[in-house]
Amino acid sequence: MAPGHLRLSLHIPILTILLLLKTGNCCFTRIFCFGDSISDTGNYLKSIGDSYNPVSNLPYGETYFGRPTGRYSDGRLILDFIAEAYGLPFIPPYLSGESTENFLHGVNFAVAGATALDNSFFESMGIKVSWTNYLLGAQLEWFKKLLPSIFEEPGCDSSVLSSALFVVGEIGGNDYNHPFFEGRTLDEVRTFVPDVIRAISLTIHVRILFLFLGIVSTFIVSSL
């Protein structure tokens, strides 16, 4: 990745937080997050079961939680700071195995290693797929699957999402990282860009559909 692109990607989380904190008097009661390791609060670790992964050991989590939590950080993530800014508890990962009652303030669907494109795309390019199957499309399906149970909560209907914040990203970086690790050239990986943008746009369009239905108030998009 070019140095200029790296600087831009590092600025995106800061800009995201500033945008959120300047949304006026809006009071979010739930957060739904989609993305990769920058937002993952434990889904990937839960998905691999007893398999070894460095994120299950210190120093991950040591500076805030005092133990590994599945976050790819020694402390909190941007998503955690966003939740704190709105007086919400940390958003639990979808694969935590918790009941719907524990998702009262939202759910985190982000999974480390996730790409915006389906694995079939990379397989068609002759790229060996060795990362998670829980890609952006799969995360969206998790959300759709969870919605009915949210609407069944006492006193809730579709309007309950009118105070929900949707965080889409960071997502897209691994669509380039994984092929690079397989030895693909920059020129070849550049050809993936339109497909990555299309995949992310499709997810955003689903949120816009909810917006027109009057059940979603705000969403933030963060992508490399």
KEKE-3310 file (N, C-alpha, C; in steps of 0.2 Angstrom, whole numbers, plus 5000, padded with zeros to 4 digits):
npx = (5004:5003:5012:5004:4991:4991:4992:4979:4970:4973:4968:4954:4947:4948:4941:4929:4924:4924:4914:4903:4902:4898:4885:4874:4860:4856:4852:4858:4852:4855:4868:4874:4886:4897:4911:4929:4944:4947:4936:4931:4925:4927:4921:4928:4937:4928:4923:4933:4933:4942:4954:4970:4975:4984:4977:4970:4978:4988:4999:4986:4972:4977:4979:4967:4956:4962:4964:4963:4950:4946:4947:4957:4968:4977:4969:4954:4943:4939:4925:4921:4924:4915:4903:4904:4904:4891:4885:4882:4884:4898:4897:4891:4899:4891:4893:4894:4886:4876:4860:4846:4841:4853:4857:4851:4857:4862:4872:4888:4894:4906:4920:4936:4948:4939:4932:4925:4921:4914:4921:4920:4924:4937:4942:4939:4948:4959:4965:4970:4959:4960:4955:4942:4925:4915:4910:4907:4894:4889:4888:4879:4868:4867:4862:4849:4844:4843:4834:4820:4819:4822:4812:4802:4804:4797:4786:4792:4794:4796:4800:4809:4822:4824:4832:4844:4862:4871:4887:4897:4911:4928:4930:4936:4949:4956:4952:4962:4974:4974:4976:4989:4997:4997:5005:5001:5002:5003:4996:4987:4979:4974:4963:4953:4947:4934:4925:4926:4921:4908:4903:4903:4895:4882:4879:4877:4866:4856:4855:4851:4838:4832:4832:4823:4812:4810:4815:4828:4841:4854:4869:4887:4900:4915:4929:4944)
npy = (4994:5011:5025:5037:5032:5024:5034:5040:5030:5028:5040:5039:5032:5042:5053:5047:5046:5059:5064:5057:5062:5074:5074:5082:5083:5070:5054:5039:5022:5010:5000:4994:4985:4982:4974:4971:4966:4978:4982:4970:4962:4950:4940:4933:4925:4917:4910:4901:4892:4880:4882:4887:4905:4920:4931:4926:4927:4936:4950:4955:4964:4968:4981:4987:4978:4968:4955:4944:4948:4945:4956:4964:4971:4980:4985:4995:4996:5007:5006:5003:5015:5024:5018:5021:5035:5038:5033:5020:5002:4991:4984:4968:4954:4945:4931:4927:4919:4923:4927:4935:4945:4950:4958:4971:4983:4983:4975:4967:4963:4962:4953:4947:4948:4948:4950:4962:4956:4941:4924:4916:4925:4927:4914:4911:4919:4912:4912:4906:4903:4906:4912:4919:4914:4922:4934:4951:4950:4939:4944:4953:4945:4939:4950:4952:4940:4941:4952:4949:4944:4955:4963:4957:4959:4965:4979:4983:4987:4989:5002:5003:5003:5016:5024:5019:5016:5013:5006:5004:4996:4997:4991:4981:4983:4970:4964:4967:4965:4951:4945:4951:4945:4932:4934:4942:4954:4973:4979:4969:4968:4980:4979:4974:4984:4991:4980:4978:4991:4990:4980:4985:4996:4989:4985:4997:5002:4994:4999:5011:5008:5004:5017:5024:5017:5022:5017:5017:5028:5034:5030:5026:5025:5017:5014:5007)
npz = (5000:4996:5004:5005:5004:5016:5026:5024:5027:5040:5045:5044:5055:5065:5059:5058:5071:5075:5066:5071:5084:5082:5078:5083:5093:5093:5099:5101:5103:5100:5092:5076:5069:5055:5048:5048:5056:5062:5068:5075:5089:5094:5086:5077:5085:5092:5081:5077:5087:5097:5091:5089:5091:5090:5095:5105:5116:5128:5122:5119:5123:5136:5141:5145:5147:5153:5149:5135:5123:5111:5103:5091:5097:5111:5119:5119:5105:5091:5089:5102:5109:5102:5107:5120:5120:5118:5129:5129:5133:5129:5113:5110:5102:5088:5087:5100:5107:5115:5122:5113:5122:5127:5117:5117:5115:5103:5090:5086:5070:5064:5058:5060:5046:5036:5020:5008:4996:4990:4994:4983:4972:4973:4972:4959:4953:4955:4967:4983:4995:5012:5023:5034:5032:5035:5028:5021:5015:5022:5035:5033:5031:5043:5051:5045:5048:5062:5064:5065:5078:5086:5083:5090:5103:5119:5117:5105:5088:5070:5071:5081:5076:5073:5080:5079:5076:5062:5058:5045:5042:5046:5030:5016:5015:5017:5005:4996:5004:5006:4993:4990:4999:4994:4983:4972:4960:4961:4950:4946:4957:4958:4949:4956:4962:4957:4959:4973:4978:4973:4980:4993:4991:4988:5001:5008:5001:5005:5018:5015:5010:5021:5027:5019:5023:5035:5046:5050:5057:5056:5047:5046:5036:5033:5024:5017)
capx = (5000:5007:5012:4998:4985:4991:4990:4972:4967:4974:4964:4947:4944:4947:4936:4922:4923:4922:4907:4898:4901:4895:4878:4869:4857:4854:4853:4857:4851:4858:4873:4875:4893:4899:4918:4934:4948:4947:4930:4929:4926:4927:4918:4933:4939:4922:4922:4938:4933:4947:4960:4975:4976:4987:4972:4967:4983:4991:4997:4979:4968:4980:4979:4961:4952:4966:4963:4961:4943:4945:4949:4964:4971:4979:4964:4948:4943:4935:4918:4920:4924:4909:4898:4905:4902:4883:4883:4880:4889:4901:4893:4893:4899:4885:4894:4895:4881:4872:4853:4844:4841:4859:4858:4847:4860:4865:4876:4893:4894:4912:4924:4943:4950:4933:4932:4919:4919:4913:4926:4920:4927:4945:4943:4938:4954:4964:4968:4969:4956:4962:4953:4936:4919:4910:4912:4902:4888:4887:4887:4872:4863:4866:4858:4843:4841:4842:4829:4813:4819:4822:4805:4798:4805:4791:4785:4796:4792:4801:4802:4814:4828:4825:4837:4850:4867:4875:4894:4899:4918:4932:4930:4938:4957:4958:4951:4968:4979:4975:4979:4996:5000:4997:5010:4998:5005:4999:4992:4982:4975:4970:4957:4948:4944:4927:4921:4925:4916:4901:4900:4901:4889:4876:4877:4875:4860:4852:4854:4847:4832:4829:4831:4817:4806:4809:4817:4835:4842:4861:4875:4893:4904:4922:4933:4951)
capy = (5000:5017:5029:5041:5028:5022:5040:5041:5024:5029:5046:5037:5031:5048:5056:5043:5047:5066:5064:5054:5066:5081:5073:5086:5080:5063:5049:5032:5017:5003:5001:4988:4986:4977:4975:4966:4966:4984:4982:4964:4962:4943:4935:4928:4920:4913:4906:4896:4887:4879:4883:4893:4911:4924:4936:4923:4928:4942:4956:4957:4966:4969:4988:4989:4973:4964:4949:4944:4948:4944:4962:4964:4977:4978:4989:4996:4998:5013:5005:5004:5023:5026:5016:5025:5042:5038:5030:5013:4997:4988:4980:4961:4950:4941:4924:4926:4914:4926:4927:4941:4950:4954:4963:4976:4990:4982:4969:4968:4957:4962:4947:4949:4944:4948:4954:4964:4952:4934:4920:4914:4929:4925:4907:4912:4922:4907:4914:4902:4906:4903:4917:4918:4913:4927:4940:4956:4947:4934:4948:4956:4940:4938:4955:4950:4934:4944:4957:4947:4943:4962:4966:4953:4962:4969:4986:4985:4986:4991:5009:5003:5005:5023:5027:5014:5019:5008:5007:4999:4997:4997:4984:4982:4982:4963:4962:4968:4962:4943:4943:4953:4939:4927:4936:4945:4961:4978:4980:4964:4969:4986:4978:4972:4990:4992:4975:4980:4996:4988:4975:4989:5000:4985:4984:5003:5003:4990:5003:5017:5006:5005:5024:5026:5014:5026:5013:5018:5035:5036:5025:5028:5021:5018:5009:5009)
capz = (5000:4995:5010:5005:5006:5023:5030:5023:5031:5048:5047:5043:5061:5068:5056:5059:5078:5074:5063:5076:5090:5079:5075:5086:5099:5092:5105:5098:5108:5097:5086:5073:5066:5050:5046:5049:5062:5065:5072:5078:5096:5096:5082:5073:5090:5093:5075:5076:5092:5101:5087:5092:5087:5094:5098:5111:5121:5129:5125:5117:5129:5142:5144:5147:5149:5158:5147:5128:5122:5104:5099:5088:5100:5118:5123:5116:5098:5089:5090:5109:5110:5099:5111:5126:5118:5118:5135:5128:5134:5123:5109:5110:5095:5086:5088:5107:5109:5120:5120:5110:5127:5128:5111:5118:5113:5097:5089:5081:5066:5061:5059:5057:5040:5032:5014:5005:4991:4992:4993:4976:4968:4974:4970:4952:4951:4956:4974:4988:5001:5018:5028:5036:5027:5037:5024:5022:5013:5027:5040:5032:5032:5051:5053:5042:5053:5069:5064:5068:5086:5089:5083:5095:5110:5121:5115:5099:5081:5065:5072:5086:5073:5071:5084:5078:5072:5058:5057:5040:5040:5040:5026:5010:5015:5016:4998:4993:5008:5005:4986:4990:5003:4989:4978:4966:4958:4962:4944:4946:4963:4956:4945:4960:4965:4956:4962:4980:4979:4971:4986:4999:4989:4989:5008:5009:4998:5010:5024:5012:5009:5028:5029:5016:5026:5041:5052:5052:5057:5053:5047:5045:5031:5034:5020:5014)
cpx = (5004:5006:5006:4992:4985:4989:4982:4968:4967:4970:4957:4944:4943:4942:4929:4920:4920:4915:4902:4897:4898:4888:4873:4866:4854:4856:4852:4857:4854:4863:4874:4881:4894:4907:4922:4938:4948:4941:4928:4930:4925:4924:4922:4935:4934:4921:4927:4938:4939:4954:4964:4975:4979:4983:4969:4972:4985:4997:4990:4975:4971:4980:4973:4957:4956:4967:4962:4953:4941:4946:4956:4967:4973:4974:4957:4949:4939:4928:4917:4920:4917:4903:4898:4903:4894:4880:4880:4886:4892:4897:4895:4894:4893:4886:4895:4891:4876:4865:4851:4843:4847:4861:4854:4850:4864:4869:4882:4894:4901:4916:4931:4945:4944:4934:4925:4916:4918:4920:4926:4924:4935:4946:4943:4945:4960:4968:4966:4965:4957:4960:4946:4930:4914:4912:4906:4895:4885:4885:4880:4866:4862:4861:4851:4840:4839:4836:4822:4813:4819:4815:4800:4799:4799:4791:4789:4793:4797:4804:4808:4821:4829:4830:4844:4855:4871:4882:4896:4907:4922:4931:4932:4946:4959:4957:4958:4974:4980:4978:4987:5000:5001:5002:5008:5001:5000:4994:4986:4977:4971:4963:4952:4944:4936:4923:4920:4920:4909:4898:4898:4895:4882:4874:4874:4868:4855:4850:4849:4839:4828:4827:4824:4811:4805:4811:4825:4837:4849:4865:4881:4897:4911:4926:4939:4950)
cpy = (5006:5021:5033:5038:5026:5028:5041:5036:5025:5035:5044:5036:5037:5052:5053:5046:5055:5067:5062:5059:5073:5080:5077:5082:5073:5058:5042:5027:5011:5005:4994:4989:4980:4979:4970:4967:4972:4985:4976:4964:4955:4938:4930:4923:4915:4908:4900:4891:4887:4880:4888:4899:4916:4929:4933:4924:4935:4943:4959:4958:4968:4976:4990:4984:4968:4957:4949:4944:4946:4950:4962:4971:4976:4982:4989:4997:5004:5012:5005:5011:5026:5024:5020:5032:5043:5035:5023:5008:4994:4984:4973:4958:4946:4934:4923:4921:4917:4927:4934:4947:4954:4958:4969:4983:4989:4976:4970:4962:4957:4956:4949:4945:4945:4952:4957:4959:4945:4930:4917:4918:4928:4919:4907:4915:4918:4908:4909:4905:4903:4908:4915:4917:4919:4934:4946:4954:4943:4938:4951:4951:4938:4944:4954:4945:4937:4948:4955:4946:4950:4965:4963:4955:4966:4976:4988:4983:4988:4998:5009:5005:5012:5027:5023:5018:5013:5010:5002:5000:4998:4990:4986:4981:4975:4960:4963:4965:4954:4942:4945:4947:4933:4928:4939:4952:4967:4980:4975:4966:4975:4985:4975:4978:4991:4986:4976:4985:4994:4984:4980:4993:4996:4985:4991:5004:4999:4995:5009:5015:5006:5012:5026:5023:5018:5022:5013:5026:5037:5030:5029:5023:5022:5013:5012:5012)
cpz = (5000:5002:5011:5007:5013:5027:5030:5027:5038:5050:5047:5050:5065:5065:5057:5066:5078:5071:5068:5082:5088:5076:5079:5092:5098:5097:5102:5104:5106:5092:5083:5068:5061:5049:5047:5055:5066:5070:5076:5085:5099:5092:5079:5079:5091:5087:5074:5082:5096:5097:5090:5087:5092:5098:5104:5117:5122:5124:5123:5123:5135:5145:5146:5150:5154:5155:5139:5128:5115:5100:5097:5091:5107:5122:5119:5109:5097:5091:5098:5112:5108:5104:5118:5126:5119:5124:5134:5131:5128:5119:5108:5103:5094:5088:5096:5110:5114:5117:5117:5116:5128:5122:5111:5115:5107:5096:5084:5077:5062:5063:5056:5051:5035:5026:5012:5000:4993:4990:4986:4971:4968:4971:4962:4949:4952:4963:4979:4994:5007:5024:5030:5031:5029:5034:5025:5020:5019:5033:5039:5033:5039:5053:5051:5047:5060:5070:5067:5076:5089:5089:5088:5102:5112:5120:5109:5093:5076:5067:5077:5083:5071:5075:5084:5074:5068:5056:5051:5039:5047:5037:5019:5009:5014:5009:4994:4997:5006:4998:4986:4994:4999:4983:4972:4966:4960:4956:4944:4951:4962:4952:4949:4963:4964:4959:4970:4982:4977:4977:4992:4997:4990:4996:5010:5007:5002:5015:5021:5012:5016:5030:5026:5019:5033:5047:5054:5052:5054:5052:5044:5041:5032:5030:5018:5007)
residu = (MET:ALA:PRO:GLY:HIS:LEU:ARG:LEU:SER:LEU:HIS:ILE:PRO:ILE:LEU:THR:ILE:LEU:LEU:LEU:LEU:LYS:THR:GLY:ASN:CYS:CYS:PHE:THR:ARG:ILE:PHE:CYS:PHE:GLY:ASP:SER:ILE:SER:ASP:THR:GLY:ASN:TYR:LEU:LYS:SER:ILE:GLY:ASP:SER:TYR:ASN:PRO:VAL:SER:ASN:LEU:PRO:TYR:GLY:GLU:THR:TYR:PHE:GLY:ARG:PRO:THR:GLY:ARG:TYR:SER:ASP:GLY:ARG:LEU:ILE:LEU:ASP:PHE:ILE:ALA:GLU:ALA:TYR:GLY:LEU:PRO:PHE:ILE:PRO:PRO:TYR:LEU:SER:GLY:GLU:SER:THR:GLU:ASN:PHE:LEU:HIS:GLY:VAL:ASN:PHE:ALA:VAL:ALA:GLY:ALA:THR:ALA:LEU:ASP:ASN:SER:PHE:PHE:GLU:SER:MET:GLY:ILE:LYS:VAL:SER:TRP:THR:ASN:TYR:LEU:LEU:GLY:ALA:GLN:LEU:GLU:TRP:PHE:LYS:LYS:LEU:LEU:PRO:SER:ILE:PHE:GLU:GLU:PRO:GLY:CYS:ASP:SER:SER:VAL:LEU:SER:SER:ALA:LEU:PHE:VAL:VAL:GLY:GLU:ILE:GLY:GLY:ASN:ASP:TYR:ASN:HIS:PRO:PHE:PHE:GLU:GLY:ARG:THR:LEU:ASP:GLU:VAL:ARG:THR:PHE:VAL:PRO:ASP:VAL:ILE:ARG:ALA:ILE:SER:LEU:THR:ILE:HIS:VAL:ARG:ILE:LEU:PHE:LEU:PHE:LEU:GLY:ILE:VAL:SER:THR:PHE:ILE:VAL:SER:SER:LEU)
# end
